[in-house]
Every structure is written in C-alpha cells, then in structure tokens.
C-alpha cells in the first residue's frame, strides 16, 4: 500500500511538530506499515498507531533515538484497540523481532 505521508497529516499538526520529527516521520510511517502488513492487521490499526504517534509528539518532547520505540508502542496499543485477536503479541515480541519484521518476515 503506497501512502503519501504528507496528505494524511493534518495541516494544523504540520505547524506544531518539530522539523526533526517531520523528517523522520516517513521512515517511522513505513516501518509501522511494514509491520502492520506482515501481521495482516487492519488498516485502521495502522492509521490509529500513526495518530497516537502524532498526538504524543504534539504533547511531549520525544528524543530522536526513542521515536522508533514509541512508534512500536503506539502500534501495539492500536492493535490492542482494533484487532479482535486475543493472541496479538506484546511489545516485547515486536522488539525481539524488529530486524526480521523490517526485512519482510512476518509473525
């Protein structure tokens, strides 16, 4: 699924979030999308995770080194909210396998 990062990012948020985050947002966006597809989660789960990530960046200062971890945490929270599967993995599962997930290997 090809997604234009800037088209779904509300203009009101563009002016409020620091430029470092905007520059790294595409990478985080693609990472979350890759993991979302690997686990065959709903599109709603992916978009909710990005929404959570953006909202946190509006309210808190997040260090650049923690952005990917925060993205994974947002995906896990969104998954718990959107998916009806009690077997949805915990955050530790994603962290232990993030290299495999990014390389295209799924669950």
C-alpha positions in Angstrom: 0.0 0.0 0.0 1.6 3.3 -1.2 0.7 6.1 1.1 1.7 9.8 0.8 2.8 10.7 4.3 2.0 14.4 3.9 -1.5 14.0 2.5 -2.9 12.4 5.7 -1.0 14.7 8.1 -3.4 17.5 9.1 -2.1 21.0 8.3 -2.8 22.1 11.9 -0.3 19.4 13.1 2.3 20.3 10.5 2.9 23.6 12.1 3.1 22.3 15.6 5.5 19.4 15.3 9.3 19.9 15.1 11.0 19.5 11.8 13.2 16.6 13.0 10.1 14.6 13.6 8.7 15.5 10.2 11.9 14.4 8.5 11.9 11.0 10.3 8.2 10.5 10.1 8.3 8.9 6.6 10.7 6.2 7.9 8.6 5.5 11.0 5.5 5.5 8.9 7.0 2.9 6.5 8.2 0.8 9.5 4.7 0.7 11.1 3.1 0.0 7.7 5.5 -2.9 7.1 4.8 -4.4 10.5 1.1 -3.9 10.1 1.1 -5.7 6.7 3.3 -8.5 8.0 0.8 -9.3 10.7 -2.2 -8.7 8.5 -3.6 -6.1 10.9 -6.5 -3.9 9.7 -5.7 -0.6 8.0 -7.5 1.1 10.9 -4.8 -0.2 13.3 -2.1 1.3 11.2 -3.7 4.7 11.0 -4.6 4.7 14.7 -0.9 4.0 15.6 0.2 6.9 13.4 -2.4 9.1 15.0 -1.2 8.2 18.5 2.4 8.9 17.5 1.5 12.3 16.2 -0.6 13.2 19.2 2.3 12.2 21.5 4.7 14.4 19.5 2.3 17.3 20.0 2.2 16.9 23.7 5.6 15.7 24.7 9.2 16.2 23.6 10.4 12.9 22.3 14.1 12.2 21.8 15.0 11.2 18.2 16.6 8.0 19.5 13.2 6.9 21.0 11.0 7.7 18.1 11.0 4.1 16.7 10.4 2.6 20.1 7.5 5.0 20.6 6.2 4.0 17.1 6.2 0.3 18.1 4.4 1.1 21.4 1.8 3.1 19.5 1.3 0.2 17.1 0.8 -2.3 20.0 -1.7 0.0 21.7 -3.6 0.5 18.4 -3.5 -3.3 17.8 -5.0 -4.0 21.2 -7.7 -1.4 20.5 -8.6 -2.5 16.9 -7.8 -6.2 16.5 -10.2 -8.8 17.8 -7.5 -11.4 18.3 -6.5 -12.3 21.9 -3.2 -13.6 20.6 -1.9 -10.2 19.5 1.7 -10.1 20.5 3.1 -8.0 23.3 5.5 -5.1 22.7 8.4 -7.4 23.7 7.6 -9.7 20.7 8.0 -6.8 18.3 11.2 -5.6 19.9 12.8 -9.0 19.9 12.0 -9.5 16.2 12.2 -5.9 14.7 15.0 -6.9 12.4 13.1 -9.8 10.9 9.9 -7.6 10.6 11.7 -4.9 8.8 13.2 -7.4 6.4 9.7 -8.5 5.4 9.4 -11.6 7.6 6.1 -11.7 9.4 4.8 -13.4 12.6 
